[in-house]
Amino acid sequence: MAERRKFKKRYCKYCEQKVEFIDYKELNSLKFSLSERFKIMPRRLTGNCKRHQELVTVAIKRARQTALIPYVIDRKKVVENPFEIIR
Ligand SMILES: [Zn+2]
């Protein structure tokens, strides 16, 4: 169990900072809930409460639409996928 725990404590970072509204332009606050490939982190990893996770999800989706956050990271930068060329 100790190995699998990437995140030390389960607490909502937004509750701790008493965030009431998450702005999609504030990428610093969204970073908590984004993985390094800009995916939305699941609640079980971040420990966000349900209310804030929903706010974060909406904010991240808005940020993607406004091109503040990429939808996907270029796969070639991470791992070359040979099946991609065939298609
Ligand atoms: Zn919260």
PDB file of the backbone (N, CA, C, O) and the ligand in Angstrom, with CONECT records:
HET     ZN  A 101       1
ATOM      1  N   MET A   1       0.824  -1.195   0.000  1.00  0.00           N
ATOM      2  CA  MET A   1       0.000   0.000   0.000  1.00  0.00           C
ATOM      3  C   MET A   1       0.863   1.252   0.000  1.00  0.00           C
ATOM      4  O   MET A   1       0.527   2.254  -0.632  1.00  0.00           O
ATOM      5  N   ALA A   2       1.962   1.184   0.705  1.00  0.00           N
ATOM      6  CA  ALA A   2       2.811   2.368   0.797  1.00  0.00           C
ATOM      7  C   ALA A   2       3.397   2.730  -0.558  1.00  0.00           C
ATOM      8  O   ALA A   2       3.619   3.906  -0.848  1.00  0.00           O
ATOM      9  N   GLU A   3       3.651   1.717  -1.397  1.00  0.00           N
ATOM     10  CA  GLU A   3       4.256   2.009  -2.692  1.00  0.00           C
ATOM     11  C   GLU A   3       3.262   2.692  -3.620  1.00  0.00           C
ATOM     12  O   GLU A   3       3.615   3.590  -4.384  1.00  0.00           O
ATOM     13  N   ARG A   4       2.025   2.252  -3.537  1.00  0.00           N
ATOM     14  CA  ARG A   4       1.049   2.753  -4.501  1.00  0.00           C
ATOM     15  C   ARG A   4       0.646   4.191  -4.207  1.00  0.00           C
ATOM     16  O   ARG A   4       0.082   4.874  -5.062  1.00  0.00           O
ATOM     17  N   ARG A   5       0.929   4.629  -3.035  1.00  0.00           N
ATOM     18  CA  ARG A   5       0.478   5.975  -2.671  1.00  0.00           C
ATOM     19  C   ARG A   5       1.404   7.022  -3.265  1.00  0.00           C
ATOM     20  O   ARG A   5       2.501   7.278  -2.768  1.00  0.00           O
ATOM     21  N   LYS A   6       0.929   7.608  -4.329  1.00  0.00           N
ATOM     22  CA  LYS A   6       1.708   8.672  -4.950  1.00  0.00           C
ATOM     23  C   LYS A   6       1.432   9.993  -4.237  1.00  0.00           C
ATOM     24  O   LYS A   6       2.296  10.865  -4.143  1.00  0.00           O
ATOM     25  N   PHE A   7       0.241  10.109  -3.754  1.00  0.00           N
ATOM     26  CA  PHE A   7      -0.163  11.340  -3.091  1.00  0.00           C
ATOM     27  C   PHE A   7      -0.310  11.054  -1.607  1.00  0.00           C
ATOM     28  O   PHE A   7      -1.014  10.132  -1.196  1.00  0.00           O
ATOM     29  N   LYS A   8       0.355  11.844  -0.838  1.00  0.00           N
ATOM     30  CA  LYS A   8       0.520  11.498   0.568  1.00  0.00           C
ATOM     31  C   LYS A   8      -0.793  11.466   1.332  1.00  0.00           C
ATOM     32  O   LYS A   8      -1.221  10.425   1.830  1.00  0.00           O
ATOM     33  N   LYS A   9      -1.411  12.616   1.409  1.00  0.00           N
ATOM     34  CA  LYS A   9      -2.602  12.683   2.248  1.00  0.00           C
ATOM     35  C   LYS A   9      -3.821  12.977   1.401  1.00  0.00           C
ATOM     36  O   LYS A   9      -3.751  13.663   0.381  1.00  0.00           O
ATOM     37  N   ARG A  10      -4.915  12.451   1.842  1.00  0.00           N
ATOM     38  CA  ARG A  10      -6.153  12.697   1.123  1.00  0.00           C
ATOM     39  C   ARG A  10      -6.877  13.880   1.749  1.00  0.00           C
ATOM     40  O   ARG A  10      -7.557  13.757   2.768  1.00  0.00           O
ATOM     41  N   TYR A  11      -6.715  14.977   1.132  1.00  0.00           N
ATOM     42  CA  TYR A  11      -7.507  16.125   1.552  1.00  0.00           C
ATOM     43  C   TYR A  11      -7.735  16.982   0.335  1.00  0.00           C
ATOM     44  O   TYR A  11      -6.967  16.942  -0.626  1.00  0.00           O
ATOM     45  N   CYS A  12      -8.778  17.743   0.383  1.00  0.00           N
ATOM     46  CA  CYS A  12      -9.115  18.581  -0.756  1.00  0.00           C
ATOM     47  C   CYS A  12      -8.282  19.855  -0.690  1.00  0.00           C
ATOM     48  O   CYS A  12      -8.385  20.638   0.254  1.00  0.00           O
ATOM     49  N   LYS A  13      -7.459  20.043  -1.710  1.00  0.00           N
ATOM     50  CA  LYS A  13      -6.591  21.227  -1.728  1.00  0.00           C
ATOM     51  C   LYS A  13      -7.413  22.511  -1.860  1.00  0.00           C
ATOM     52  O   LYS A  13      -7.008  23.579  -1.401  1.00  0.00           O
ATOM     53  N   TYR A  14      -8.555  22.381  -2.486  1.00  0.00           N
ATOM     54  CA  TYR A  14      -9.365  23.573  -2.695  1.00  0.00           C
ATOM     55  C   TYR A  14     -10.119  23.956  -1.425  1.00  0.00           C
ATOM     56  O   TYR A  14     -10.332  25.134  -1.136  1.00  0.00           O
ATOM     57  N   CYS A  15     -10.515  22.932  -0.678  1.00  0.00           N
ATOM     58  CA  CYS A  15     -11.158  23.226   0.598  1.00  0.00           C
ATOM     59  C   CYS A  15     -10.151  23.860   1.555  1.00  0.00           C
ATOM     60  O   CYS A  15     -10.482  24.750   2.339  1.00  0.00           O
ATOM     61  N   GLU A  16      -8.923  23.379   1.468  1.00  0.00           N
ATOM     62  CA  GLU A  16      -7.898  23.903   2.361  1.00  0.00           C
ATOM     63  C   GLU A  16      -7.679  25.391   2.106  1.00  0.00           C
ATOM     64  O   GLU A  16      -7.521  26.179   3.039  1.00  0.00           O
ATOM     65  N   GLN A  17      -7.672  25.757   0.837  1.00  0.00           N
ATOM     66  CA  GLN A  17      -7.471  27.167   0.495  1.00  0.00           C
ATOM     67  C   GLN A  17      -8.782  27.938   0.467  1.00  0.00           C
ATOM     68  O   GLN A  17      -8.813  29.123   0.139  1.00  0.00           O
ATOM     69  N   LYS A  18      -9.845  27.260   0.811  1.00  0.00           N
ATOM     70  CA  LYS A  18     -11.178  27.878   0.855  1.00  0.00           C
ATOM     71  C   LYS A  18     -11.560  28.506  -0.483  1.00  0.00           C
ATOM     72  O   LYS A  18     -12.021  29.645  -0.550  1.00  0.00           O
ATOM     73  N   VAL A  19     -11.356  27.733  -1.533  1.00  0.00           N
ATOM     74  CA  VAL A  19     -11.710  28.200  -2.859  1.00  0.00           C
ATOM     75  C   VAL A  19     -13.213  27.990  -3.055  1.00  0.00           C
ATOM     76  O   VAL A  19     -13.734  26.893  -2.851  1.00  0.00           O
ATOM     77  N   GLU A  20     -13.883  29.040  -3.447  1.00  0.00           N
ATOM     78  CA  GLU A  20     -15.320  28.914  -3.668  1.00  0.00           C
ATOM     79  C   GLU A  20     -15.627  28.733  -5.145  1.00  0.00           C
ATOM     80  O   GLU A  20     -16.580  28.049  -5.519  1.00  0.00           O
ATOM     81  N   PHE A  21     -14.817  29.347  -5.965  1.00  0.00           N
ATOM     82  CA  PHE A  21     -15.064  29.286  -7.404  1.00  0.00           C
ATOM     83  C   PHE A  21     -13.730  29.115  -8.111  1.00  0.00           C
ATOM     84  O   PHE A  21     -12.764  29.816  -7.811  1.00  0.00           O
ATOM     85  N   ILE A  22     -13.684  28.197  -9.033  1.00  0.00           N
ATOM     86  CA  ILE A  22     -12.441  27.937  -9.745  1.00  0.00           C
ATOM     87  C   ILE A  22     -12.536  28.559 -11.129  1.00  0.00           C
ATOM     88  O   ILE A  22     -13.401  28.214 -11.934  1.00  0.00           O
ATOM     89  N   ASP A  23     -11.643  29.464 -11.374  1.00  0.00           N
ATOM     90  CA  ASP A  23     -11.636  30.166 -12.654  1.00  0.00           C
ATOM     91  C   ASP A  23     -10.806  29.364 -13.648  1.00  0.00           C
ATOM     92  O   ASP A  23      -9.721  28.884 -13.320  1.00  0.00           O
ATOM     93  N   TYR A  24     -11.321  29.225 -14.852  1.00  0.00           N
ATOM     94  CA  TYR A  24     -10.576  28.430 -15.838  1.00  0.00           C
ATOM     95  C   TYR A  24      -9.320  29.129 -16.306  1.00  0.00           C
ATOM     96  O   TYR A  24      -8.444  28.507 -16.907  1.00  0.00           O
ATOM     97  N   LYS A  25      -9.224  30.436 -16.033  1.00  0.00           N
ATOM     98  CA  LYS A  25      -8.021  31.154 -16.460  1.00  0.00           C
ATOM     99  C   LYS A  25      -6.882  30.987 -15.468  1.00  0.00           C
ATOM    100  O   LYS A  25      -5.721  31.246 -15.785  1.00  0.00           O
ATOM    101  N   GLU A  26      -7.225  30.552 -14.271  1.00  0.00           N
ATOM    102  CA  GLU A  26      -6.179  30.358 -13.270  1.00  0.00           C
ATOM    103  C   GLU A  26      -5.619  28.950 -13.378  1.00  0.00           C
ATOM    104  O   GLU A  26      -6.080  28.018 -12.720  1.00  0.00           O
ATOM    105  N   LEU A  27      -4.631  28.829 -14.212  1.00  0.00           N
ATOM    106  CA  LEU A  27      -4.083  27.497 -14.444  1.00  0.00           C
ATOM    107  C   LEU A  27      -3.345  26.978 -13.215  1.00  0.00           C
ATOM    108  O   LEU A  27      -3.202  25.768 -13.041  1.00  0.00           O
ATOM    109  N   ASN A  28      -2.882  27.874 -12.374  1.00  0.00           N
ATOM    110  CA  ASN A  28      -2.172  27.422 -11.179  1.00  0.00           C
ATOM    111  C   ASN A  28      -3.069  26.590 -10.276  1.00  0.00           C
ATOM    112  O   ASN A  28      -2.628  25.620  -9.659  1.00  0.00           O
ATOM    113  N   SER A  29      -4.323  26.982 -10.210  1.00  0.00           N
ATOM    114  CA  SER A  29      -5.218  26.222  -9.351  1.00  0.00           C
ATOM    115  C   SER A  29      -5.705  24.954 -10.044  1.00  0.00           C
ATOM    116  O   SER A  29      -6.111  23.992  -9.390  1.00  0.00           O
ATOM    117  N   LEU A  30      -5.660  24.963 -11.374  1.00  0.00           N
ATOM    118  CA  LEU A  30      -6.085  23.756 -12.082  1.00  0.00           C
ATOM    119  C   LEU A  30      -4.994  22.707 -12.097  1.00  0.00           C
ATOM    120  O   LEU A  30      -5.259  21.515 -12.256  1.00  0.00           O
ATOM    121  N   LYS A  31      -3.765  23.165 -11.929  1.00  0.00           N
ATOM    122  CA  LYS A  31      -2.628  22.240 -12.024  1.00  0.00           C
ATOM    123  C   LYS A  31      -2.728  21.093 -11.026  1.00  0.00           C
ATOM    124  O   LYS A  31      -2.244  19.992 -11.289  1.00  0.00           O
ATOM    125  N   PHE A  32      -3.351  21.348  -9.894  1.00  0.00           N
ATOM    126  CA  PHE A  32      -3.474  20.296  -8.884  1.00  0.00           C
ATOM    127  C   PHE A  32      -4.185  19.081  -9.446  1.00  0.00           C
ATOM    128  O   PHE A  32      -3.905  17.946  -9.058  1.00  0.00           O
ATOM    129  N   SER A  33      -5.090  19.326 -10.347  1.00  0.00           N
ATOM    130  CA  SER A  33      -5.941  18.239 -10.814  1.00  0.00           C
ATOM    131  C   SER A  33      -5.607  17.803 -12.226  1.00  0.00           C
ATOM    132  O   SER A  33      -6.405  17.133 -12.881  1.00  0.00           O
ATOM    133  N   LEU A  34      -4.423  18.184 -12.698  1.00  0.00           N
ATOM    134  CA  LEU A  34      -4.014  17.757 -14.028  1.00  0.00           C
ATOM    135  C   LEU A  34      -2.793  16.858 -13.923  1.00  0.00           C
ATOM    136  O   LEU A  34      -1.877  17.117 -13.142  1.00  0.00           O
ATOM    137  N   SER A  35      -2.796  15.808 -14.713  1.00  0.00           N
ATOM    138  CA  SER A  35      -1.613  14.969 -14.748  1.00  0.00           C
ATOM    139  C   SER A  35      -0.577  15.618 -15.663  1.00  0.00           C
ATOM    140  O   SER A  35      -0.837  16.662 -16.261  1.00  0.00           O
ATOM    141  N   GLU A  36       0.579  15.007 -15.770  1.00  0.00           N
ATOM    142  CA  GLU A  36       1.619  15.633 -16.591  1.00  0.00           C
ATOM    143  C   GLU A  36       1.271  15.619 -18.069  1.00  0.00           C
ATOM    144  O   GLU A  36       1.853  16.358 -18.862  1.00  0.00           O
ATOM    145  N   ARG A  37       0.313  14.770 -18.432  1.00  0.00           N
ATOM    146  CA  ARG A  37      -0.156  14.801 -19.820  1.00  0.00           C
ATOM    147  C   ARG A  37      -1.464  15.561 -19.945  1.00  0.00           C
ATOM    148  O   ARG A  37      -2.213  15.376 -20.904  1.00  0.00           O
ATOM    149  N   PHE A  38      -1.726  16.396 -18.992  1.00  0.00           N
ATOM    150  CA  PHE A  38      -2.887  17.294 -19.018  1.00  0.00           C
ATOM    151  C   PHE A  38      -4.204  16.535 -19.048  1.00  0.00           C
ATOM    152  O   PHE A  38      -5.173  16.963 -19.674  1.00  0.00           O
ATOM    153  N   LYS A  39      -4.219  15.426 -18.376  1.00  0.00           N
ATOM    154  CA  LYS A  39      -5.495  14.755 -18.206  1.00  0.00           C
ATOM    155  C   LYS A  39      -6.050  15.138 -16.838  1.00  0.00           C
ATOM    156  O   LYS A  39      -5.315  15.500 -15.919  1.00  0.00           O
ATOM    157  N   ILE A  40      -7.348  15.047 -16.741  1.00  0.00           N
ATOM    158  CA  ILE A  40      -7.947  15.356 -15.448  1.00  0.00           C
ATOM    159  C   ILE A  40      -7.694  14.192 -14.509  1.00  0.00           C
ATOM    160  O   ILE A  40      -8.002  13.041 -14.818  1.00  0.00           O
ATOM    161  N   MET A  41      -7.133  14.512 -13.368  1.00  0.00           N
ATOM    162  CA  MET A  41      -6.833  13.459 -12.405  1.00  0.00           C
ATOM    163  C   MET A  41      -8.118  12.987 -11.746  1.00  0.00           C
ATOM    164  O   MET A  41      -8.982  13.804 -11.427  1.00  0.00           O
ATOM    165  N   PRO A  42      -8.256  11.698 -11.537  1.00  0.00           N
ATOM    166  CA  PRO A  42      -9.450  11.217 -10.839  1.00  0.00           C
ATOM    167  C   PRO A  42      -9.415  11.611  -9.377  1.00  0.00           C
ATOM    168  O   PRO A  42      -8.361  11.844  -8.786  1.00  0.00           O
ATOM    169  N   ARG A  43     -10.589  11.673  -8.834  1.00  0.00           N
ATOM    170  CA  ARG A  43     -10.737  12.159  -7.464  1.00  0.00           C
ATOM    171  C   ARG A  43     -10.031  11.253  -6.468  1.00  0.00           C
ATOM    172  O   ARG A  43      -9.543  11.708  -5.433  1.00  0.00           O
ATOM    173  N   ARG A  44      -9.982   9.974  -6.791  1.00  0.00           N
ATOM    174  CA  ARG A  44      -9.362   9.061  -5.834  1.00  0.00           C
ATOM    175  C   ARG A  44      -7.871   9.308  -5.706  1.00  0.00           C
ATOM    176  O   ARG A  44      -7.265   8.893  -4.718  1.00  0.00           O
ATOM    177  N   LEU A  45      -7.266   9.972  -6.679  1.00  0.00           N
ATOM    178  CA  LEU A  45      -5.843  10.274  -6.575  1.00  0.00           C
ATOM    179  C   LEU A  45      -5.595  11.638  -5.957  1.00  0.00           C
ATOM    180  O   LEU A  45      -4.683  11.806  -5.148  1.00  0.00           O
ATOM    181  N   THR A  46      -6.410  12.608  -6.340  1.00  0.00           N
ATOM    182  CA  THR A  46      -6.145  13.948  -5.839  1.00  0.00           C
ATOM    183  C   THR A  46      -6.731  14.161  -4.455  1.00  0.00           C
ATOM    184  O   THR A  46      -6.249  15.000  -3.693  1.00  0.00           O
ATOM    185  N   GLY A  47      -7.768  13.405  -4.128  1.00  0.00           N
ATOM    186  CA  GLY A  47      -8.398  13.592  -2.837  1.00  0.00           C
ATOM    187  C   GLY A  47      -9.321  14.800  -2.786  1.00  0.00           C
ATOM    188  O   GLY A  47      -9.717  15.243  -1.708  1.00  0.00           O
ATOM    189  N   ASN A  48      -9.656  15.322  -3.942  1.00  0.00           N
ATOM    190  CA  ASN A  48     -10.582  16.450  -3.947  1.00  0.00           C
ATOM    191  C   ASN A  48     -11.961  15.990  -3.475  1.00  0.00           C
ATOM    192  O   ASN A  48     -12.340  14.829  -3.626  1.00  0.00           O
ATOM    193  N   CYS A  49     -12.679  16.918  -2.912  1.00  0.00           N
ATOM    194  CA  CYS A  49     -14.040  16.579  -2.565  1.00  0.00           C
ATOM    195  C   CYS A  49     -14.892  16.627  -3.824  1.00  0.00           C
ATOM    196  O   CYS A  49     -14.473  17.154  -4.855  1.00  0.00           O
ATOM    197  N   LYS A  50     -16.066  16.082  -3.727  1.00  0.00           N
ATOM    198  CA  LYS A  50     -16.882  15.956  -4.930  1.00  0.00           C
ATOM    199  C   LYS A  50     -17.240  17.315  -5.525  1.00  0.00           C
ATOM    200  O   LYS A  50     -17.222  17.516  -6.739  1.00  0.00           O
ATOM    201  N   ARG A  51     -17.562  18.226  -4.634  1.00  0.00           N
ATOM    202  CA  ARG A  51     -17.982  19.549  -5.095  1.00  0.00           C
ATOM    203  C   ARG A  51     -16.858  20.226  -5.894  1.00  0.00           C
ATOM    204  O   ARG A  51     -17.082  20.771  -6.975  1.00  0.00           O
ATOM    205  N   HIS A  52     -15.656  20.174  -5.333  1.00  0.00           N
ATOM    206  CA  HIS A  52     -14.564  20.848  -6.010  1.00  0.00           C
ATOM    207  C   HIS A  52     -14.121  20.095  -7.265  1.00  0.00           C
ATOM    208  O   HIS A  52     -13.701  20.712  -8.244  1.00  0.00           O
ATOM    209  N   GLN A  53     -14.214  18.788  -7.237  1.00  0.00           N
ATOM    210  CA  GLN A  53     -13.838  18.031  -8.426  1.00  0.00           C
ATOM    211  C   GLN A  53     -14.739  18.416  -9.597  1.00  0.00           C
ATOM    212  O   GLN A  53     -14.284  18.523 -10.736  1.00  0.00           O
ATOM    213  N   GLU A  54     -16.001  18.619  -9.305  1.00  0.00           N
ATOM    214  CA  GLU A  54     -16.908  19.012 -10.380  1.00  0.00           C
ATOM    215  C   GLU A  54     -16.571  20.401 -10.891  1.00  0.00           C
ATOM    216  O   GLU A  54     -16.613  20.654 -12.095  1.00  0.00           O
ATOM    217  N   LEU A  55     -16.235  21.301  -9.977  1.00  0.00           N
ATOM    218  CA  LEU A  55     -15.835  22.634 -10.400  1.00  0.00           C
ATOM    219  C   LEU A  55     -14.577  22.581 -11.250  1.00  0.00           C
ATOM    220  O   LEU A  55     -14.461  23.268 -12.265  1.00  0.00           O
ATOM    221  N   VAL A  56     -13.643  21.753 -10.814  1.00  0.00           N
ATOM    222  CA  VAL A  56     -12.378  21.628 -11.539  1.00  0.00           C
ATOM    223  C   VAL A  56     -12.623  21.064 -12.933  1.00  0.00           C
ATOM    224  O   VAL A  56     -12.053  21.537 -13.916  1.00  0.00           O
ATOM    225  N   THR A  57     -13.472  20.056 -13.005  1.00  0.00           N
ATOM    226  CA  THR A  57     -13.753  19.439 -14.302  1.00  0.00           C
ATOM    227  C   THR A  57     -14.322  20.449 -15.279  1.00  0.00           C
ATOM    228  O   THR A  57     -13.909  20.510 -16.437  1.00  0.00           O
ATOM    229  N   VAL A  58     -15.264  21.234 -14.813  1.00  0.00           N
ATOM    230  CA  VAL A  58     -15.857  22.246 -15.679  1.00  0.00           C
ATOM    231  C   VAL A  58     -14.799  23.266 -16.088  1.00  0.00           C
ATOM    232  O   VAL A  58     -14.727  23.676 -17.247  1.00  0.00           O
ATOM    233  N   ALA A  59     -13.990  23.663 -15.133  1.00  0.00           N
ATOM    234  CA  ALA A  59     -12.985  24.687 -15.420  1.00  0.00           C
ATOM    235  C   ALA A  59     -11.957  24.165 -16.417  1.00  0.00           C
ATOM    236  O   ALA A  59     -11.535  24.894 -17.315  1.00  0.00           O
ATOM    237  N   ILE A  60     -11.558  22.914 -16.264  1.00  0.00           N
ATOM    238  CA  ILE A  60     -10.553  22.359 -17.171  1.00  0.00           C
ATOM    239  C   ILE A  60     -11.136  22.236 -18.577  1.00  0.00           C
ATOM    240  O   ILE A  60     -10.455  22.513 -19.565  1.00  0.00           O
ATOM    241  N   LYS A  61     -12.378  21.827 -18.659  1.00  0.00           N
ATOM    242  CA  LYS A  61     -12.981  21.689 -19.980  1.00  0.00           C
ATOM    243  C   LYS A  61     -13.115  23.049 -20.662  1.00  0.00           C
ATOM    244  O   LYS A  61     -12.945  23.175 -21.875  1.00  0.00           O
ATOM    245  N   ARG A  62     -13.418  24.048 -19.866  1.00  0.00           N
ATOM    246  CA  ARG A  62     -13.469  25.394 -20.439  1.00  0.00           C
ATOM    247  C   ARG A  62     -12.090  25.846 -20.884  1.00  0.00           C
ATOM    248  O   ARG A  62     -11.924  26.442 -21.948  1.00  0.00           O
ATOM    249  N   ALA A  63     -11.107  25.552 -20.051  1.00  0.00           N
ATOM    250  CA  ALA A  63      -9.740  25.957 -20.389  1.00  0.00           C
ATOM    251  C   ALA A  63      -9.278  25.272 -21.667  1.00  0.00           C
ATOM    252  O   ALA A  63      -8.527  25.851 -22.452  1.00  0.00           O
ATOM    253  N   ARG A  64      -9.727  24.043 -21.874  1.00  0.00           N
ATOM    254  CA  ARG A  64      -9.363  23.349 -23.114  1.00  0.00           C
ATOM    255  C   ARG A  64     -10.003  24.027 -24.324  1.00  0.00           C
ATOM    256  O   ARG A  64      -9.380  24.174 -25.375  1.00  0.00           O
ATOM    257  N   GLN A  65     -11.230  24.427 -24.155  1.00  0.00           N
ATOM    258  CA  GLN A  65     -11.908  25.068 -25.282  1.00  0.00           C
ATOM    259  C   GLN A  65     -11.268  26.391 -25.629  1.00  0.00           C
ATOM    260  O   GLN A  65     -11.265  26.806 -26.788  1.00  0.00           O
ATOM    261  N   THR A  66     -10.734  27.045 -24.635  1.00  0.00           N
ATOM    262  CA  THR A  66     -10.071  28.317 -24.899  1.00  0.00           C
ATOM    263  C   THR A  66      -8.579  28.124 -25.147  1.00  0.00           C
ATOM    264  O   THR A  66      -7.818  29.091 -25.170  1.00  0.00           O
ATOM    265  N   ALA A  67      -8.167  26.876 -25.333  1.00  0.00           N
ATOM    266  CA  ALA A  67      -6.794  26.549 -25.727  1.00  0.00           C
ATOM    267  C   ALA A  67      -5.776  26.936 -24.671  1.00  0.00           C
ATOM    268  O   ALA A  67      -4.609  27.157 -24.996  1.00  0.00           O
ATOM    269  N   LEU A  68      -6.184  27.020 -23.434  1.00  0.00           N
ATOM    270  CA  LEU A  68      -5.216  27.248 -22.368  1.00  0.00           C
ATOM    271  C   LEU A  68      -4.534  25.946 -21.978  1.00  0.00           C
ATOM    272  O   LEU A  68      -3.374  25.938 -21.565  1.00  0.00           O
ATOM    273  N   ILE A  69      -5.260  24.855 -22.113  1.00  0.00           N
ATOM    274  CA  ILE A  69      -4.728  23.539 -21.817  1.00  0.00           C
ATOM    275  C   ILE A  69      -4.903  22.689 -23.073  1.00  0.00           C
ATOM    276  O   ILE A  69      -5.974  22.709 -23.679  1.00  0.00           O
ATOM    277  N   PRO A  70      -3.893  21.955 -23.470  1.00  0.00           N
ATOM    278  CA  PRO A  70      -4.083  21.080 -24.637  1.00  0.00           C
ATOM    279  C   PRO A  70      -4.982  19.903 -24.301  1.00  0.00           C
ATOM    280  O   PRO A  70      -5.015  19.427 -23.166  1.00  0.00           O
ATOM    281  N   TYR A  71      -5.707  19.445 -25.306  1.00  0.00           N
ATOM    282  CA  TYR A  71      -6.551  18.266 -25.098  1.00  0.00           C
ATOM    283  C   TYR A  71      -5.678  17.035 -24.922  1.00  0.00           C
ATOM    284  O   TYR A  71      -5.865  16.243 -23.998  1.00  0.00           O
ATOM    285  N   VAL A  72      -4.726  16.895 -25.824  1.00  0.00           N
ATOM    286  CA  VAL A  72      -3.809  15.745 -25.757  1.00  0.00           C
ATOM    287  C   VAL A  72      -2.404  16.263 -25.998  1.00  0.00           C
ATOM    288  O   VAL A  72      -2.184  17.239 -26.716  1.00  0.00           O
ATOM    289  N   ILE A  73      -1.484  15.591 -25.386  1.00  0.00           N
ATOM    290  CA  ILE A  73      -0.072  15.881 -25.625  1.00  0.00           C
ATOM    291  C   ILE A  73       0.370  15.051 -26.817  1.00  0.00           C
ATOM    292  O   ILE A  73      -0.039  13.899 -26.969  1.00  0.00           O
ATOM    293  N   ASP A  74       1.192  15.629 -27.647  1.00  0.00           N
ATOM    294  CA  ASP A  74       1.689  14.927 -28.820  1.00  0.00           C
ATOM    295  C   ASP A  74       2.342  13.613 -28.405  1.00  0.00           C
ATOM    296  O   ASP A  74       3.272  13.574 -27.599  1.00  0.00           O
ATOM    297  N   ARG A  75       1.818  12.548 -28.986  1.00  0.00           N
ATOM    298  CA  ARG A  75       2.276  11.244 -28.549  1.00  0.00           C
ATOM    299  C   ARG A  75       3.735  10.998 -28.918  1.00  0.00           C
ATOM    300  O   ARG A  75       4.440  10.254 -28.236  1.00  0.00           O
ATOM    301  N   LYS A  76       4.166  11.611 -29.973  1.00  0.00           N
ATOM    302  CA  LYS A  76       5.549  11.386 -30.409  1.00  0.00           C
ATOM    303  C   LYS A  76       6.546  11.897 -29.385  1.00  0.00           C
ATOM    304  O   LYS A  76       7.672  11.410 -29.285  1.00  0.00           O
ATOM    305  N   LYS A  77       6.103  12.886 -28.632  1.00  0.00           N
ATOM    306  CA  LYS A  77       7.013  13.395 -27.611  1.00  0.00           C
ATOM    307  C   LYS A  77       7.169  12.392 -26.474  1.00  0.00           C
ATOM    308  O   LYS A  77       8.205  12.353 -25.809  1.00  0.00           O
ATOM    309  N   VAL A  78       6.161  11.601 -26.260  1.00  0.00           N
ATOM    310  CA  VAL A  78       6.221  10.680 -25.126  1.00  0.00           C
ATOM    311  C   VAL A  78       6.661   9.301 -25.597  1.00  0.00           C
ATOM    312  O   VAL A  78       7.777   8.863 -25.321  1.00  0.00           O
ATOM    313  N   VAL A  79       5.771   8.629 -26.308  1.00  0.00           N
ATOM    314  CA  VAL A  79       6.101   7.285 -26.794  1.00  0.00           C
ATOM    315  C   VAL A  79       5.671   7.209 -28.254  1.00  0.00           C
ATOM    316  O   VAL A  79       4.557   7.601 -28.602  1.00  0.00           O
ATOM    317  N   GLU A  80       6.518   6.726 -29.066  1.00  0.00           N
ATOM    318  CA  GLU A  80       6.173   6.527 -30.477  1.00  0.00           C
ATOM    319  C   GLU A  80       5.222   5.347 -30.596  1.00  0.00           C
ATOM    320  O   GLU A  80       5.514   4.244 -30.132  1.00  0.00           O
ATOM    321  N   ASN A  81       4.102   5.593 -31.214  1.00  0.00           N
ATOM    322  CA  ASN A  81       3.119   4.519 -31.358  1.00  0.00           C
ATOM    323  C   ASN A  81       3.135   4.024 -32.798  1.00  0.00           C
ATOM    324  O   ASN A  81       2.751   4.766 -33.703  1.00  0.00           O
ATOM    325  N   PRO A  82       3.565   2.802 -33.028  1.00  0.00           N
ATOM    326  CA  PRO A  82       3.675   2.300 -34.409  1.00  0.00           C
ATOM    327  C   PRO A  82       2.323   2.102 -35.089  1.00  0.00           C
ATOM    328  O   PRO A  82       2.238   2.137 -36.316  1.00  0.00           O
ATOM    329  N   PHE A  83       1.277   1.895 -34.309  1.00  0.00           N
ATOM    330  CA  PHE A  83      -0.028   1.659 -34.925  1.00  0.00           C
ATOM    331  C   PHE A  83      -0.608   2.930 -35.506  1.00  0.00           C
ATOM    332  O   PHE A  83      -1.494   2.888 -36.359  1.00  0.00           O
ATOM    333  N   GLU A  84      -0.119   4.028 -35.054  1.00  0.00           N
ATOM    334  CA  GLU A  84      -0.636   5.300 -35.529  1.00  0.00           C
ATOM    335  C   GLU A  84      -0.286   5.534 -37.000  1.00  0.00           C
ATOM    336  O   GLU A  84      -1.051   6.169 -37.726  1.00  0.00           O
ATOM    337  N   ILE A  85       0.838   5.036 -37.431  1.00  0.00           N
ATOM    338  CA  ILE A  85       1.294   5.269 -38.811  1.00  0.00           C
ATOM    339  C   ILE A  85       0.461   4.463 -39.788  1.00  0.00           C
ATOM    340  O   ILE A  85       0.165   4.924 -40.891  1.00  0.00           O
ATOM    341  N   ILE A  86       0.081   3.250 -39.379  1.00  0.00           N
ATOM    342  CA  ILE A  86      -0.664   2.361 -40.263  1.00  0.00           C
ATOM    343  C   ILE A  86      -2.022   2.964 -40.598  1.00  0.00           C
ATOM    344  O   ILE A  86      -2.471   2.917 -41.743  1.00  0.00           O
ATOM    345  N   ARG A  87      -2.653   3.516 -39.608  1.00  0.00           N
ATOM    346  CA  ARG A  87      -3.947   4.145 -39.842  1.00  0.00           C
ATOM    347  C   ARG A  87      -3.712   5.374 -40.650  1.00  0.00           C
ATOM    348  O   ARG A  87      -4.661   6.085 -40.980  1.00  0.00           O
TER     349      ARG A  87
HETATM  350 ZN    ZN A 101     -13.175  20.729  -1.632  1.00  0.00          ZN2+
END
